[in-house]
């Protein structure tokens, strides 16, 4: 089952977010250098409204009430507002602003991250989360969806291509090369 995330899902979703984005991107957002600290800071942002990693931007897949995956998404035009809490957190801790690469374009509904728990992979959970992401884009009236996939993540790229995403550029994020992929989705006519 796919449902909207709740703050209580943080303990299950935060490690999956870290798995999806990796420690380098987690560091650029949260300033954490180690796994446990990154999970704690991601969980703290997850339970807080109005930021990129907030539960407000997440749907979860469950199996008998157990969270087995998540998808995190937002409109690209919201990136600066959603990243402001990360900038403020860095400024408070270090006195310096971080370098956060803008991943999403302003004209697209963006899948920031998606991950499935290892024991639930190859069961269609990822495709179900992608479908929920596309349905949310349609419901909000957005006809263009996008995501980034790390160059070396061939399995994920094949999954995205199998559901209609096509590459349209590349982007360096936290020292890693990502392919930007897009797809058009139908928007219901009122």
RODO-2510 file (C-alpha; in nm, 4 decimals, decimal comma):
residues 190
     n   res          X          Y          Z
     1     x     0,0000     0,0000     0,0000
     2     x     0,1165     0,3536    -0,0768
     3     x     0,0241     0,6310     0,1666
     4     x     0,1336     0,9804     0,2644
     5     x     0,4225     0,9760     0,5090
     6     x     0,3784     1,0680     0,8734
     7     x     0,6384     1,2188     1,1086
     8     x     0,6409     0,8837     1,2946
     9     x     0,7867     0,7212     0,9820
    10     x     1,1195     0,9015     1,0354
    11     x     1,2979     0,6065     1,1965
    12     x     1,2239     0,3895     0,8917
    13     x     1,2568     0,6489     0,6178
    14     x     1,5684     0,8420     0,7287
    15     x     1,8092     0,5496     0,6682
    16     x     1,6458     0,4880     0,3295
    17     x     1,6848     0,8554     0,2368
    18     x     2,0530     0,8335     0,3246
    19     x     2,0867     0,5187     0,1148
    20     x     1,9217     0,6956    -0,1789
    21     x     2,1169     1,0218    -0,1656
    22     x     2,4472     0,8974    -0,0253
    23     x     2,6695     1,0498     0,2395
    24     x     2,8176     1,3151     0,0058
    25     x     2,4803     1,4733    -0,0726
    26     x     2,3648     1,4244     0,2872
    27     x     2,6749     1,6170     0,3965
    28     x     2,6015     1,9018     0,1535
    29     x     2,2509     1,9339     0,3029
    30     x     2,3016     1,8543     0,6709
    31     x     2,6744     1,8959     0,7347
    32     x     2,6968     1,5414     0,8748
    33     x     3,0133     1,3469     0,7936
    34     x     2,9281     1,0089     0,9468
    35     x     2,6425     0,7660     0,8864
    36     x     2,4758     0,7811     1,2305
    37     x     2,4896     1,1610     1,2465
    38     x     2,3534     1,1867     0,8908
    39     x     2,0588     0,9589     0,9767
    40     x     1,9854     1,1663     1,2911
    41     x     1,9925     1,4953     1,1021
    42     x     1,7866     1,3580     0,8125
    43     x     1,5293     1,2293     1,0643
    44     x     1,5218     1,5721     1,2298
    45     x     1,4509     1,7402     0,8967
    46     x     1,1994     1,4676     0,8060
    47     x     0,9750     1,5470     1,1055
    48     x     0,9990     1,9229     1,0398
    49     x     0,7632     2,0874     0,7898
    50     x     0,8735     2,3143     0,5061
    51     x     1,2033     2,1618     0,3909
    52     x     1,3166     1,9324     0,1113
    53     x     1,3359     1,6200     0,3306
    54     x     1,0086     1,6782     0,5169
    55     x     0,7474     1,4058     0,5510
    56     x     0,5185     1,6526     0,3703
    57     x     0,7012     1,5681     0,0451
    58     x     0,7043     1,1910     0,0936
    59     x     0,4897     0,8885     0,0234
    60     x     0,5745     0,5511     0,1722
    61     x     0,5119     0,1960     0,0618
    62     x     0,4018    -0,0369     0,3392
    63     x     0,3680    -0,4108     0,3777
    64     x     0,1486    -0,5047     0,6735
    65     x     0,2056    -0,1601     0,8278
    66     x     0,5861    -0,1897     0,7915
    67     x     0,7486     0,0865     0,5826
    68     x     0,9359    -0,0849     0,2975
    69     x     1,0099     0,2112     0,0695
    70     x     0,9619     0,5799     0,0059
    71     x     0,9502     0,8415    -0,2687
    72     x     1,0313     1,2065    -0,1985
    73     x     0,9223     1,4737    -0,4460
    74     x     0,8422     1,8416    -0,4958
    75     x     0,8112     2,0965    -0,7745
    76     x     1,1429     2,2359    -0,8976
    77     x     1,0241     2,5933    -0,8531
    78     x     1,0091     2,5262    -0,4761
    79     x     1,3755     2,4230    -0,4437
    80     x     1,5154     2,7454    -0,3002
    81     x     1,2420     2,7702    -0,0349
    82     x     1,2744     2,4026     0,0595
    83     x     1,6548     2,4256     0,0850
    84     x     1,6540     2,7397     0,3033
    85     x     1,6472     2,5390     0,6317
    86     x     1,9669     2,3575     0,5267
    87     x     2,1420     2,6874     0,4539
    88     x     2,0265     2,8265     0,7884
    89     x     2,1450     2,5120     0,9696
    90     x     2,4907     2,5380     0,8127
    91     x     2,5129     2,9079     0,8974
    92     x     2,4226     2,8394     1,2613
    93     x     2,6741     2,5552     1,2953
    94     x     2,9663     2,6918     1,0927
    95     x     2,8985     3,0521     0,9990
    96     x     2,9304     2,9545     0,6330
    97     x     2,6652     2,8810     0,3728
    98     x     2,6808     2,5406     0,2008
    99     x     2,7022     2,4798    -0,1704
   100     x     2,3779     2,3038    -0,2590
   101     x     2,3457     2,2182    -0,6269
   102     x     1,9974     2,2812    -0,7635
   103     x     1,8955     1,9421    -0,8970
   104     x     1,5443     2,0213    -1,0185
   105     x     1,4491     2,2555    -1,2977
   106     x     1,1785     2,5127    -1,2343
   107     x     0,9381     2,3599    -1,4881
   108     x     0,9290     2,0034    -1,3569
   109     x     0,7827     1,7936    -1,0791
   110     x     1,0948     1,6353    -0,9356
   111     x     1,1588     1,2948    -0,7806
   112     x     1,4319     1,3858    -0,5326
   113     x     1,4870     1,0341    -0,4032
   114     x     1,3397     0,6866    -0,3910
   115     x     1,4547     0,3723    -0,2129
   116     x     1,3169     0,0316    -0,1218
   117     x     1,4270    -0,1726     0,1788
   118     x     1,6657    -0,4504     0,0646
   119     x     1,4323    -0,7337     0,1661
   120     x     1,1474    -0,5833    -0,0403
   121     x     1,3327    -0,5262    -0,3661
   122     x     1,2360    -0,6967    -0,6929
   123     x     0,8733    -0,7101    -0,5801
   124     x     0,7360    -0,4098    -0,7711
   125     x     0,7606    -0,1642    -0,4806
   126     x     0,9862     0,0757    -0,6738
   127     x     0,7495     0,0795    -0,9713
   128     x     0,4535     0,1389    -0,7382
   129     x     0,6324     0,4360    -0,5827
   130     x     0,7173     0,5741    -0,9290
   131     x     0,3526     0,5365    -1,0278
   132     x     0,2436     0,7234    -0,7113
   133     x     0,4915     1,0012    -0,7936
   134     x     0,3505     1,0362    -1,1455
   135     x    -0,0080     1,0317    -1,0173
   136     x     0,0783     1,3097    -0,7717
   137     x     0,2246     1,5150    -1,0576
   138     x    -0,0933     1,4637    -1,2589
   139     x    -0,3154     1,5529    -0,9615
   140     x    -0,1203     1,8770    -0,9152
   141     x    -0,1464     1,9614    -1,2852
   142     x     0,2200     1,9059    -1,3787
   143     x     0,2871     1,7414    -1,7139
   144     x     0,6655     1,7031    -1,6820
   145     x     0,8326     1,4790    -1,4246
   146     x     1,2053     1,4404    -1,3752
   147     x     1,4702     1,2705    -1,1663
   148     x     1,8447     1,2238    -1,1425
   149     x     2,0153     0,8860    -1,1544
   150     x     2,3812     0,8381    -1,0727
   151     x     2,5829     0,7416    -1,3790
   152     x     2,6967     0,4145    -1,2225
   153     x     2,3487     0,3073    -1,1060
   154     x     2,2608     0,1010    -1,4119
   155     x     1,9807    -0,0958    -1,2404
   156     x     1,7945     0,2188    -1,1400
   157     x     1,8405     0,3746    -1,4829
   158     x     1,6937     0,0627    -1,6470
   159     x     1,3960     0,0798    -1,4109
   160     x     1,3352     0,4462    -1,4977
   161     x     1,3705     0,3804    -1,8705
   162     x     1,1284     0,0853    -1,8431
   163     x     0,8557     0,3244    -1,7263
   164     x     0,9256     0,5881    -1,9913
   165     x     1,1944     0,8229    -1,8548
   166     x     1,4519     0,9455    -2,1064
   167     x     1,7868     1,1170    -2,0408
   168     x     1,8139     1,4835    -2,1355
   169     x     2,1389     1,5980    -1,9758
   170     x     2,3877     1,5491    -1,6949
   171     x     2,4647     1,7237    -1,3683
   172     x     2,7461     1,7043    -1,1130
   173     x     2,6160     1,6839    -0,7561
   174     x     2,8501     1,6479    -0,4578
   175     x     3,1269     1,5194    -0,6844
   176     x     2,9146     1,2568    -0,8604
   177     x     2,7844     1,2581    -1,2185
   178     x     2,4090     1,2137    -1,2551
   179     x     2,1895     1,1759    -1,5624
   180     x     1,8850     1,4024    -1,5636
   181     x     1,5852     1,2059    -1,6927
   182     x     1,2415     1,3332    -1,7884
   183     x     0,8998     1,2039    -1,8795
   184     x     0,5745     1,3633    -1,9893
   185     x     0,2623     1,2641    -1,7976
   186     x    -0,0972     1,3365    -1,8922
   187     x    -0,2725     1,6146    -1,7091
   188     x    -0,6462     1,5625    -1,6583
   189     x    -0,8605     1,8106    -1,8472
   190     x    -1,1177     1,9756    -1,6143
***
